[in-house]
Amino acid sequence: MMTTPPRFGPKGGKPAPGPWRAETTLDAWLDAFLSDTAPERGYVFLMRQAADTGLYDVVRRWSQTGNPEPTDAATVLSLMPPDMLAEISRKTALQRDEVVTRLSEELPVAVRQHTLGKRFNRFGHAGCVGEDPTRR
């Protein structure tokens, strides 16, 4: 069985996702969720949820801190809708309470890793599609 190093969470090999594996890991789900560009998913959705619930500064701080601190369960429950928690529970085969507990530790780190993965120039602009990054 192939293993891949996780992008978020604890270090160590985990079974590679694929059709032979029914459930996925929480860090893989977070990576896919934050990278998604659909209106009801992704980093932009998370920031919109944070702004709507008064947690924008908290989530923004996660992306600006070198090693973000874990958050509390109330913050996770405010940011993630119940249907999304149910989806995570179903895909990771974890109980809802365990999902919330793990998200309180892994969500800040995942947000930090996601924002580090984006490429910003000195003005904070990510660049346009098709733009030559060497010409900025």
BAZA-211289 format. One record per residue: residue in three letters; residue number from 1; x, y, z of N, C-alpha, C in turn. Coordinates in Angstrom, 1 decimal. Example, Ala and Ser with C-alpha at 12.3 -4.5 7.8 and 13.67 -1.06 7.14 Angstrom:
<aa->ALA; i->1; n.east->13.2; n.north->-5.7; n.up->7.8; ca.east->12.3; ca.north->-4.5; ca.up->7.8; c.east->13.2; c.north->-3.3; c.up->7.8>
<aa->SER; i->2; n.east->12.8; n.north->-2.2; n.up->7.1; ca.east->13.7; ca.north->-1.1; ca.up->7.1; c.east->12.9; c.north->0.0; c.up->7.9>
//
This chain:
<aa->MET; i->1; n.east->0.8; n.north->-1.2; n.up->0.0; ca.east->0.0; ca.north->0.0; ca.up->0.0; c.east->0.9; c.north->1.2; c.up->0.0>
<aa->MET; i->2; n.east->0.6; n.north->2.2; n.up->-0.8; ca.east->1.4; ca.north->3.4; ca.up->-0.9; c.east->1.0; c.north->4.4; c.up->0.2>
<aa->THR; i->3; n.east->2.0; n.north->5.1; n.up->0.7; ca.east->1.8; ca.north->6.1; ca.up->1.7; c.east->2.3; c.north->7.5; c.up->1.2>
<aa->THR; i->4; n.east->1.6; n.north->8.5; n.up->1.6; ca.east->2.0; ca.north->9.9; ca.up->1.2; c.east->2.1; c.north->10.7; c.up->2.5>
<aa->PRO; i->5; n.east->3.1; n.north->11.6; n.up->2.6; ca.east->3.2; ca.north->12.4; ca.up->3.8; c.east->2.0; c.north->13.4; c.up->3.8>
<aa->PRO; i->6; n.east->1.5; n.north->13.6; n.up->5.0; ca.east->0.4; ca.north->14.5; ca.up->5.1; c.east->0.8; c.north->16.0; c.up->4.9>
<aa->ARG; i->7; n.east->0.0; n.north->16.8; n.up->4.4; ca.east->0.3; ca.north->18.2; ca.up->4.2; c.east->0.1; c.north->19.0; c.up->5.5>
<aa->PHE; i->8; n.east->-0.9; n.north->18.6; n.up->6.2; ca.east->-1.3; ca.north->19.2; ca.up->7.5; c.east->-1.3; c.north->18.1; c.up->8.6>
<aa->GLY; i->9; n.east->-1.3; n.north->18.5; n.up->9.8; ca.east->-1.4; ca.north->17.6; ca.up->10.9; c.east->-0.1; c.north->16.9; c.up->11.2>
<aa->PRO; i->10; n.east->-0.1; n.north->15.8; n.up->12.0; ca.east->1.1; ca.north->15.2; ca.up->12.4; c.east->1.9; c.north->14.6; c.up->11.3>
<aa->LYS; i->11; n.east->3.2; n.north->14.5; n.up->11.4; ca.east->4.0; ca.north->13.9; ca.up->10.4; c.east->3.9; c.north->12.4; c.up->10.4>
<aa->GLY; i->12; n.east->4.2; n.north->11.8; n.up->9.3; ca.east->4.2; ca.north->10.3; ca.up->9.2; c.east->3.4; c.north->9.9; c.up->8.0>
<aa->GLY; i->13; n.east->3.7; n.north->8.7; n.up->7.5; ca.east->3.0; ca.north->8.3; ca.up->6.3; c.east->1.6; c.north->7.8; c.up->6.6>
<aa->LYS; i->14; n.east->0.7; n.north->8.1; n.up->5.7; ca.east->-0.7; ca.north->7.7; ca.up->5.8; c.east->-1.1; c.north->7.0; c.up->4.5>
<aa->PRO; i->15; n.east->-2.0; n.north->6.1; n.up->4.6; ca.east->-2.4; ca.north->5.5; ca.up->3.3; c.east->-2.9; c.north->6.5; c.up->2.3>
<aa->ALA; i->16; n.east->-2.4; n.north->6.3; n.up->1.1; ca.east->-2.8; ca.north->7.2; ca.up->0.0; c.east->-4.3; c.north->7.1; c.up->-0.3>
<aa->PRO; i->17; n.east->-4.9; n.north->8.2; n.up->-0.6; ca.east->-6.4; ca.north->8.2; ca.up->-0.9; c.east->-6.5; c.north->7.6; c.up->-2.3>
<aa->GLY; i->18; n.east->-7.6; n.north->6.9; n.up->-2.5; ca.east->-7.9; ca.north->6.4; ca.up->-3.8; c.east->-9.2; c.north->5.6; c.up->-3.8>
<aa->PRO; i->19; n.east->-9.5; n.north->4.9; n.up->-4.9; ca.east->-10.8; ca.north->4.2; ca.up->-4.9; c.east->-10.8; c.north->3.0; c.up->-4.0>
<aa->TRP; i->20; n.east->-9.6; n.north->2.5; n.up->-3.6; ca.east->-9.6; ca.north->1.4; ca.up->-2.7; c.east->-9.8; c.north->1.8; c.up->-1.2>
<aa->ARG; i->21; n.east->-9.8; n.north->3.1; n.up->-1.0; ca.east->-10.0; ca.north->3.6; ca.up->0.4; c.east->-11.3; c.north->4.4; c.up->0.5>
<aa->ALA; i->22; n.east->-12.2; n.north->3.9; n.up->1.3; ca.east->-13.6; ca.north->4.5; ca.up->1.4; c.east->-13.5; c.north->5.8; c.up->2.1>
<aa->GLU; i->23; n.east->-12.7; n.north->6.0; n.up->3.2; ca.east->-12.7; ca.north->7.2; ca.up->3.9; c.east->-11.4; c.north->8.0; c.up->3.6>
<aa->THR; i->24; n.east->-11.4; n.north->9.3; n.up->3.9; ca.east->-10.3; ca.north->10.1; ca.up->3.7; c.east->-9.8; c.north->10.7; c.up->5.0>
<aa->THR; i->25; n.east->-8.6; n.north->11.2; n.up->5.1; ca.east->-8.1; ca.north->11.8; ca.up->6.3; c.east->-8.6; c.north->13.2; c.up->6.4>
<aa->LEU; i->26; n.east->-8.6; n.north->13.7; n.up->7.7; ca.east->-9.1; ca.north->15.1; ca.up->7.9; c.east->-8.2; c.north->16.1; c.up->7.2>
<aa->ASP; i->27; n.east->-6.9; n.north->15.9; n.up->7.3; ca.east->-6.0; ca.north->16.9; ca.up->6.7; c.east->-6.2; c.north->16.9; c.up->5.1>
<aa->ALA; i->28; n.east->-6.4; n.north->15.7; n.up->4.5; ca.east->-6.7; ca.north->15.7; ca.up->3.1; c.east->-8.0; c.north->16.4; c.up->2.8>
<aa->TRP; i->29; n.east->-9.0; n.north->16.2; n.up->3.6; ca.east->-10.3; ca.north->16.9; ca.up->3.4; c.east->-10.1; c.north->18.4; c.up->3.5>
<aa->LEU; i->30; n.east->-9.4; n.north->18.9; n.up->4.5; ca.east->-9.1; ca.north->20.3; ca.up->4.7; c.east->-8.4; c.north->20.9; c.up->3.5>
<aa->ASP; i->31; n.east->-7.4; n.north->20.2; n.up->3.0; ca.east->-6.6; ca.north->20.6; ca.up->1.9; c.east->-7.6; c.north->20.8; c.up->0.7>
<aa->ALA; i->32; n.east->-8.4; n.north->19.8; n.up->0.4; ca.east->-9.3; ca.north->19.9; ca.up->-0.7; c.east->-10.3; c.north->21.0; c.up->-0.5>
<aa->PHE; i->33; n.east->-10.8; n.north->21.1; n.up->0.7; ca.east->-11.9; ca.north->22.1; ca.up->1.0; c.east->-11.3; c.north->23.6; c.up->0.8>
<aa->LEU; i->34; n.east->-10.1; n.north->23.8; n.up->1.4; ca.east->-9.6; ca.north->25.2; ca.up->1.3; c.east->-9.2; c.north->25.5; c.up->-0.2>
<aa->SER; i->35; n.east->-8.8; n.north->24.6; n.up->-1.0; ca.east->-8.4; ca.north->24.8; ca.up->-2.4; c.east->-9.6; c.north->24.9; c.up->-3.3>
<aa->ASP; i->36; n.east->-10.8; n.north->24.5; n.up->-2.9; ca.east->-12.0; ca.north->24.5; ca.up->-3.7; c.east->-12.4; c.north->26.0; c.up->-4.0>
<aa->THR; i->37; n.east->-12.9; n.north->26.2; n.up->-5.2; ca.east->-13.3; ca.north->27.5; ca.up->-5.6; c.east->-14.8; c.north->27.7; c.up->-5.8>
<aa->ALA; i->38; n.east->-15.6; n.north->26.6; n.up->-5.4; ca.east->-17.0; ca.north->26.7; ca.up->-5.5; c.east->-17.5; c.north->27.8; c.up->-4.5>
<aa->PRO; i->39; n.east->-18.7; n.north->28.3; n.up->-4.8; ca.east->-19.2; ca.north->29.4; ca.up->-3.9; c.east->-19.4; c.north->29.0; c.up->-2.4>
<aa->GLU; i->40; n.east->-19.8; n.north->27.7; n.up->-2.2; ca.east->-20.1; ca.north->27.3; ca.up->-0.8; c.east->-18.9; c.north->26.5; c.up->-0.2>
<aa->ARG; i->41; n.east->-17.7; n.north->26.7; n.up->-0.7; ca.east->-16.6; ca.north->26.0; ca.up->-0.2; c.east->-15.3; c.north->26.8; c.up->-0.4>
<aa->GLY; i->42; n.east->-14.2; n.north->26.4; n.up->0.1; ca.east->-13.0; ca.north->27.0; ca.up->-0.1; c.east->-12.6; c.north->28.1; c.up->0.9>
<aa->TYR; i->43; n.east->-11.4; n.north->28.6; n.up->0.7; ca.east->-10.8; ca.north->29.6; ca.up->1.6; c.east->-11.7; c.north->30.9; c.up->1.6>
<aa->VAL; i->44; n.east->-12.2; n.north->31.3; n.up->0.5; ca.east->-13.1; ca.north->32.5; ca.up->0.4; c.east->-14.3; c.north->32.3; c.up->1.2>
<aa->PHE; i->45; n.east->-14.9; n.north->31.1; n.up->1.1; ca.east->-16.1; ca.north->30.8; ca.up->1.8; c.east->-15.8; c.north->30.9; c.up->3.3>
<aa->LEU; i->46; n.east->-14.7; n.north->30.3; n.up->3.8; ca.east->-14.3; ca.north->30.3; ca.up->5.2; c.east->-14.2; c.north->31.8; c.up->5.7>
<aa->MET; i->47; n.east->-13.5; n.north->32.6; n.up->4.9; ca.east->-13.3; ca.north->34.0; ca.up->5.3; c.east->-14.7; c.north->34.8; c.up->5.3>
<aa->ARG; i->48; n.east->-15.6; n.north->34.4; n.up->4.4; ca.east->-16.9; ca.north->35.1; ca.up->4.4; c.east->-17.7; c.north->34.6; c.up->5.6>
<aa->GLN; i->49; n.east->-17.6; n.north->33.3; n.up->6.0; ca.east->-18.2; ca.north->32.9; ca.up->7.2; c.east->-17.7; c.north->33.6; c.up->8.4>
<aa->ALA; i->50; n.east->-16.3; n.north->33.7; n.up->8.4; ca.east->-15.7; ca.north->34.4; ca.up->9.6; c.east->-16.2; c.north->35.9; c.up->9.7>
<aa->ALA; i->51; n.east->-16.3; n.north->36.5; n.up->8.5; ca.east->-16.7; ca.north->37.9; ca.up->8.6; c.east->-18.2; c.north->38.0; c.up->9.0>
<aa->ASP; i->52; n.east->-19.0; n.north->37.1; n.up->8.6; ca.east->-20.4; ca.north->37.1; ca.up->9.0; c.east->-20.6; c.north->36.8; c.up->10.5>
<aa->THR; i->53; n.east->-19.7; n.north->36.1; n.up->11.1; ca.east->-19.9; ca.north->35.7; ca.up->12.5; c.east->-19.0; c.north->36.5; c.up->13.4>
<aa->GLY; i->54; n.east->-18.3; n.north->37.5; n.up->12.9; ca.east->-17.5; ca.north->38.3; ca.up->13.7; c.east->-16.1; c.north->37.7; c.up->14.1>
<aa->LEU; i->55; n.east->-15.7; n.north->36.7; n.up->13.3; ca.east->-14.4; ca.north->36.0; ca.up->13.6; c.east->-13.4; c.north->36.3; c.up->12.5>
<aa->TYR; i->56; n.east->-13.6; n.north->37.3; n.up->11.7; ca.east->-12.7; ca.north->37.6; ca.up->10.6; c.east->-11.2; c.north->37.8; c.up->11.1>
<aa->ASP; i->57; n.east->-11.1; n.north->38.6; n.up->12.1; ca.east->-9.7; ca.north->38.9; ca.up->12.7; c.east->-9.1; c.north->37.6; c.up->13.2>
<aa->VAL; i->58; n.east->-9.9; n.north->36.8; n.up->13.8; ca.east->-9.3; ca.north->35.5; ca.up->14.4; c.east->-8.7; c.north->34.6; c.up->13.2>
<aa->VAL; i->59; n.east->-9.5; n.north->34.4; n.up->12.2; ca.east->-9.1; ca.north->33.6; ca.up->11.1; c.east->-8.0; c.north->34.2; c.up->10.3>
<aa->ARG; i->60; n.east->-8.0; n.north->35.5; n.up->10.2; ca.east->-7.0; ca.north->36.3; ca.up->9.5; c.east->-5.6; c.north->36.1; c.up->10.3>
<aa->ARG; i->61; n.east->-5.7; n.north->36.2; n.up->11.6; ca.east->-4.5; ca.north->36.0; ca.up->12.4; c.east->-3.9; c.north->34.6; c.up->12.2>
<aa->TRP; i->62; n.east->-4.7; n.north->33.6; n.up->12.0; ca.east->-4.2; ca.north->32.3; ca.up->11.7; c.east->-3.2; c.north->32.3; c.up->10.5>
<aa->SER; i->63; n.east->-3.6; n.north->33.0; n.up->9.5; ca.east->-2.8; ca.north->33.1; ca.up->8.3; c.east->-1.5; c.north->33.9; c.up->8.4>
<aa->GLN; i->64; n.east->-1.5; n.north->34.8; n.up->9.4; ca.east->-0.4; ca.north->35.7; ca.up->9.6; c.east->0.6; c.north->35.3; c.up->10.7>
<aa->THR; i->65; n.east->0.2; n.north->34.2; n.up->11.5; ca.east->1.0; ca.north->33.8; ca.up->12.6; c.east->1.9; c.north->32.6; c.up->12.2>
<aa->GLY; i->66; n.east->3.1; n.north->32.6; n.up->12.6; ca.east->4.0; ca.north->31.5; ca.up->12.2; c.east->3.5; c.north->30.1; c.up->12.6>
<aa->ASN; i->67; n.east->3.0; n.north->30.0; n.up->13.9; ca.east->2.5; ca.north->28.8; ca.up->14.4; c.east->1.2; c.north->29.1; c.up->15.1>
<aa->PRO; i->68; n.east->0.1; n.north->29.0; n.up->14.4; ca.east->-1.2; ca.north->29.4; ca.up->15.0; c.east->-1.6; c.north->28.5; c.up->16.1>
<aa->GLU; i->69; n.east->-2.2; n.north->29.1; n.up->17.2; ca.east->-2.7; ca.north->28.4; ca.up->18.3; c.east->-4.0; c.north->27.7; c.up->18.0>
<aa->PRO; i->70; n.east->-4.3; n.north->26.5; n.up->18.6; ca.east->-5.6; ca.north->25.9; ca.up->18.4; c.east->-6.7; c.north->26.8; c.up->18.8>
<aa->THR; i->71; n.east->-7.8; n.north->26.6; n.up->18.3; ca.east->-9.0; ca.north->27.4; ca.up->18.6; c.east->-10.0; c.north->26.6; c.up->19.5>
<aa->ASP; i->72; n.east->-11.1; n.north->27.2; n.up->19.8; ca.east->-12.1; ca.north->26.5; ca.up->20.6; c.east->-13.2; c.north->25.9; c.up->19.8>
<aa->ALA; i->73; n.east->-13.9; n.north->25.0; n.up->20.3; ca.east->-15.0; ca.north->24.3; ca.up->19.6; c.east->-16.1; c.north->25.3; c.up->19.1>
<aa->ALA; i->74; n.east->-16.4; n.north->26.4; n.up->19.9; ca.east->-17.4; ca.north->27.3; ca.up->19.5; c.east->-17.0; c.north->28.1; c.up->18.2>
<aa->THR; i->75; n.east->-15.7; n.north->28.3; n.up->18.0; ca.east->-15.2; ca.north->29.0; ca.up->16.8; c.east->-15.4; c.north->28.0; c.up->15.6>
<aa->VAL; i->76; n.east->-15.1; n.north->26.8; n.up->15.8; ca.east->-15.2; ca.north->25.8; ca.up->14.7; c.east->-16.7; c.north->25.7; c.up->14.3>
<aa->LEU; i->77; n.east->-17.6; n.north->25.6; n.up->15.4; ca.east->-19.0; ca.north->25.5; ca.up->15.1; c.east->-19.6; c.north->26.7; c.up->14.4>
<aa->SER; i->78; n.east->-19.0; n.north->27.9; n.up->14.7; ca.east->-19.5; ca.north->29.1; ca.up->14.0; c.east->-19.0; c.north->29.2; c.up->12.6>
<aa->LEU; i->79; n.east->-17.8; n.north->28.6; n.up->12.3; ca.east->-17.3; ca.north->28.7; ca.up->10.9; c.east->-17.8; c.north->27.6; c.up->10.0>
<aa->MET; i->80; n.east->-18.0; n.north->26.4; n.up->10.5; ca.east->-18.4; ca.north->25.3; ca.up->9.7; c.east->-19.9; c.north->25.0; c.up->9.9>
<aa->PRO; i->81; n.east->-20.7; n.north->25.1; n.up->8.8; ca.east->-22.1; ca.north->24.7; ca.up->8.9; c.east->-22.3; c.north->23.3; c.up->9.3>
<aa->PRO; i->82; n.east->-23.5; n.north->22.9; n.up->9.9; ca.east->-23.7; ca.north->21.6; ca.up->10.4; c.east->-23.6; c.north->20.5; c.up->9.2>
<aa->ASP; i->83; n.east->-24.1; n.north->20.9; n.up->8.0; ca.east->-24.0; ca.north->19.9; ca.up->6.9; c.east->-22.6; c.north->19.7; c.up->6.5>
<aa->MET; i->84; n.east->-21.7; n.north->20.6; n.up->6.7; ca.east->-20.3; ca.north->20.4; ca.up->6.3; c.east->-19.7; c.north->19.5; c.up->7.4>
<aa->LEU; i->85; n.east->-20.0; n.north->19.7; n.up->8.7; ca.east->-19.5; ca.north->18.8; ca.up->9.7; c.east->-20.0; c.north->17.4; c.up->9.5>
<aa->ALA; i->86; n.east->-21.2; n.north->17.3; n.up->9.0; ca.east->-21.8; ca.north->15.9; ca.up->8.7; c.east->-21.0; c.north->15.3; c.up->7.6>
<aa->GLU; i->87; n.east->-20.7; n.north->16.1; n.up->6.6; ca.east->-19.9; ca.north->15.6; ca.up->5.4; c.east->-18.5; c.north->15.1; c.up->5.9>
<aa->ILE; i->88; n.east->-17.8; n.north->15.9; n.up->6.7; ca.east->-16.5; ca.north->15.5; ca.up->7.2; c.east->-16.6; c.north->14.3; c.up->8.0>
<aa->SER; i->89; n.east->-17.6; n.north->14.2; n.up->8.8; ca.east->-17.8; ca.north->13.0; ca.up->9.7; c.east->-18.0; c.north->11.7; c.up->8.8>
<aa->ARG; i->90; n.east->-18.8; n.north->11.9; n.up->7.7; ca.east->-19.1; ca.north->10.8; ca.up->6.8; c.east->-17.8; c.north->10.4; c.up->6.1>
<aa->LYS; i->91; n.east->-17.1; n.north->11.3; n.up->5.6; ca.east->-15.9; ca.north->11.0; ca.up->4.7; c.east->-14.7; c.north->10.5; c.up->5.5>
<aa->THR; i->92; n.east->-14.6; n.north->11.0; n.up->6.8; ca.east->-13.4; ca.north->10.6; ca.up->7.6; c.east->-13.7; c.north->9.4; c.up->8.6>
<aa->ALA; i->93; n.east->-15.0; n.north->9.1; n.up->8.7; ca.east->-15.4; ca.north->8.0; ca.up->9.6; c.east->-15.1; c.north->8.3; c.up->11.0>
<aa->LEU; i->94; n.east->-15.2; n.north->9.6; n.up->11.4; ca.east->-15.0; ca.north->10.1; ca.up->12.7; c.east->-16.4; c.north->10.6; c.up->13.3>
<aa->GLN; i->95; n.east->-16.5; n.north->10.5; n.up->14.6; ca.east->-17.7; ca.north->11.0; ca.up->15.2; c.east->-17.7; c.north->12.6; c.up->15.2>
<aa->ARG; i->96; n.east->-18.9; n.north->13.2; n.up->15.2; ca.east->-19.0; ca.north->14.6; ca.up->15.1; c.east->-18.2; c.north->15.4; c.up->16.1>
<aa->ASP; i->97; n.east->-18.2; n.north->14.9; n.up->17.4; ca.east->-17.5; ca.north->15.6; ca.up->18.4; c.east->-16.0; c.north->15.5; c.up->18.2>
<aa->GLU; i->98; n.east->-15.6; n.north->14.3; n.up->17.7; ca.east->-14.1; ca.north->14.2; ca.up->17.4; c.east->-13.7; c.north->15.0; c.up->16.2>
<aa->VAL; i->99; n.east->-14.6; n.north->15.2; n.up->15.3; ca.east->-14.3; ca.north->16.1; ca.up->14.1; c.east->-14.1; c.north->17.5; c.up->14.6>
<aa->VAL; i->100; n.east->-15.0; n.north->18.0; n.up->15.5; ca.east->-14.9; ca.north->19.4; ca.up->16.0; c.east->-13.6; c.north->19.5; c.up->16.8>
<aa->THR; i->101; n.east->-13.3; n.north->18.5; n.up->17.7; ca.east->-12.1; ca.north->18.6; ca.up->18.5; c.east->-10.8; c.north->18.7; c.up->17.6>
<aa->ARG; i->102; n.east->-10.8; n.north->17.8; n.up->16.6; ca.east->-9.6; ca.north->17.8; ca.up->15.7; c.east->-9.6; c.north->19.0; c.up->14.8>
<aa->LEU; i->103; n.east->-10.7; n.north->19.5; n.up->14.4; ca.east->-10.7; ca.north->20.8; ca.up->13.6; c.east->-10.2; c.north->22.0; c.up->14.4>
<aa->SER; i->104; n.east->-10.5; n.north->22.0; n.up->15.7; ca.east->-10.1; ca.north->23.1; ca.up->16.5; c.east->-8.5; c.north->23.1; c.up->16.6>
<aa->GLU; i->105; n.east->-7.9; n.north->22.0; n.up->16.4; ca.east->-6.4; ca.north->21.9; ca.up->16.3; c.east->-5.9; c.north->22.1; c.up->14.9>
<aa->GLU; i->106; n.east->-6.5; n.north->21.5; n.up->13.9; ca.east->-6.0; ca.north->21.4; ca.up->12.6; c.east->-6.4; c.north->22.5; c.up->11.7>
<aa->LEU; i->107; n.east->-7.6; n.north->23.2; n.up->11.9; ca.east->-8.1; ca.north->24.2; ca.up->11.0; c.east->-7.1; c.north->25.4; c.up->11.0>
<aa->PRO; i->108; n.east->-6.7; n.north->25.9; n.up->12.2; ca.east->-5.7; ca.north->27.1; ca.up->12.1; c.east->-4.4; c.north->26.8; c.up->11.3>
<aa->VAL; i->109; n.east->-3.9; n.north->25.6; n.up->11.5; ca.east->-2.7; ca.north->25.2; ca.up->10.8; c.east->-3.0; c.north->25.0; c.up->9.3>
<aa->ALA; i->110; n.east->-4.1; n.north->24.5; n.up->9.0; ca.east->-4.5; ca.north->24.3; ca.up->7.5; c.east->-4.7; c.north->25.6; c.up->6.9>
<aa->VAL; i->111; n.east->-5.3; n.north->26.6; n.up->7.5; ca.east->-5.4; ca.north->27.9; ca.up->7.0; c.east->-4.1; c.north->28.6; c.up->6.8>
<aa->ARG; i->112; n.east->-3.2; n.north->28.4; n.up->7.7; ca.east->-1.8; ca.north->29.0; ca.up->7.6; c.east->-1.1; c.north->28.3; c.up->6.4>
<aa->GLN; i->113; n.east->-1.1; n.north->27.0; n.up->6.3; ca.east->-0.5; ca.north->26.3; ca.up->5.2; c.east->-1.1; c.north->26.7; c.up->3.9>
<aa->HIS; i->114; n.east->-2.4; n.north->26.9; n.up->3.8; ca.east->-3.0; ca.north->27.3; ca.up->2.6; c.east->-2.6; c.north->28.7; c.up->2.1>
<aa->THR; i->115; n.east->-2.6; n.north->29.6; n.up->3.0; ca.east->-2.2; ca.north->31.0; ca.up->2.7; c.east->-0.7; c.north->31.0; c.up->2.3>
<aa->LEU; i->116; n.east->0.1; n.north->30.2; n.up->2.9; ca.east->1.6; ca.north->30.1; ca.up->2.5; c.east->1.7; c.north->29.6; c.up->1.1>
<aa->GLY; i->117; n.east->0.8; n.north->28.7; n.up->0.8; ca.east->0.9; ca.north->28.1; ca.up->-0.6; c.east->0.5; c.north->29.0; c.up->-1.7>
<aa->LYS; i->118; n.east->-0.2; n.north->30.0; n.up->-1.4; ca.east->-0.6; ca.north->31.0; ca.up->-2.4; c.east->0.6; c.north->31.9; c.up->-2.6>
<aa->ARG; i->119; n.east->0.7; n.north->32.5; n.up->-3.8; ca.east->1.8; ca.north->33.3; ca.up->-4.1; c.east->1.4; c.north->34.7; c.up->-4.2>
<aa->PHE; i->120; n.east->1.9; n.north->35.5; n.up->-3.3; ca.east->1.5; ca.north->37.0; ca.up->-3.3; c.east->2.7; c.north->37.8; c.up->-3.6>
<aa->ASN; i->121; n.east->2.5; n.north->38.9; n.up->-4.4; ca.east->3.6; ca.north->39.8; ca.up->-4.5; c.east->3.6; c.north->40.8; c.up->-3.4>
<aa->ARG; i->122; n.east->4.5; n.north->41.8; n.up->-3.5; ca.east->4.6; ca.north->42.7; ca.up->-2.3; c.east->3.4; c.north->43.6; c.up->-2.1>
<aa->PHE; i->123; n.east->2.4; n.north->43.6; n.up->-3.1; ca.east->1.2; ca.north->44.4; ca.up->-2.9; c.east->0.1; c.north->43.5; c.up->-2.4>
<aa->GLY; i->124; n.east->0.3; n.north->42.3; n.up->-2.2; ca.east->-0.8; ca.north->41.4; ca.up->-1.8; c.east->-1.6; c.north->40.9; c.up->-2.9>
<aa->HIS; i->125; n.east->-1.2; n.north->41.0; n.up->-4.1; ca.east->-2.0; ca.north->40.6; ca.up->-5.3; c.east->-1.5; c.north->39.2; c.up->-5.7>
<aa->ALA; i->126; n.east->-2.5; n.north->38.3; n.up->-5.9; ca.east->-2.1; ca.north->36.9; ca.up->-6.3; c.east->-1.8; c.north->36.8; c.up->-7.7>
<aa->GLY; i->127; n.east->-2.1; n.north->37.8; n.up->-8.5; ca.east->-1.8; ca.north->37.7; ca.up->-10.0; c.east->-3.0; c.north->37.3; c.up->-10.7>
<aa->CYS; i->128; n.east->-3.0; n.north->37.6; n.up->-12.0; ca.east->-4.2; ca.north->37.2; ca.up->-12.9; c.east->-3.9; c.north->35.9; c.up->-13.6>
<aa->VAL; i->129; n.east->-5.0; n.north->35.3; n.up->-14.1; ca.east->-4.8; ca.north->34.1; ca.up->-14.8; c.east->-4.0; c.north->34.4; c.up->-16.1>
<aa->GLY; i->130; n.east->-3.0; n.north->33.6; n.up->-16.3; ca.east->-2.2; ca.north->33.8; ca.up->-17.5; c.east->-1.1; c.north->34.9; c.up->-17.4>
<aa->GLU; i->131; n.east->-1.1; n.north->35.5; n.up->-16.2; ca.east->0.0; ca.north->36.6; ca.up->-16.0; c.east->1.3; c.north->35.9; c.up->-15.9>
<aa->ASP; i->132; n.east->2.3; n.north->36.5; n.up->-16.4; ca.east->3.7; ca.north->36.1; ca.up->-16.3; c.east->4.2; c.north->36.5; c.up->-15.0>
<aa->PRO; i->133; n.east->4.5; n.north->35.6; n.up->-14.0; ca.east->4.9; ca.north->36.0; ca.up->-12.7; c.east->6.3; c.north->36.7; c.up->-12.7>
<aa->THR; i->134; n.east->7.1; n.north->36.5; n.up->-13.7; ca.east->8.4; ca.north->37.1; ca.up->-13.7; c.east->8.3; c.north->38.6; c.up->-14.1>
<aa->ARG; i->135; n.east->7.2; n.north->39.0; n.up->-14.6; ca.east->7.0; ca.north->40.4; ca.up->-15.1; c.east->6.4; c.north->41.3; c.up->-14.0>
<aa->ARG; i->136; n.east->6.2; n.north->40.9; n.up->-12.8; ca.east->5.6; ca.north->41.7; ca.up->-11.8; c.east->6.6; c.north->42.7; c.up->-11.3>
//
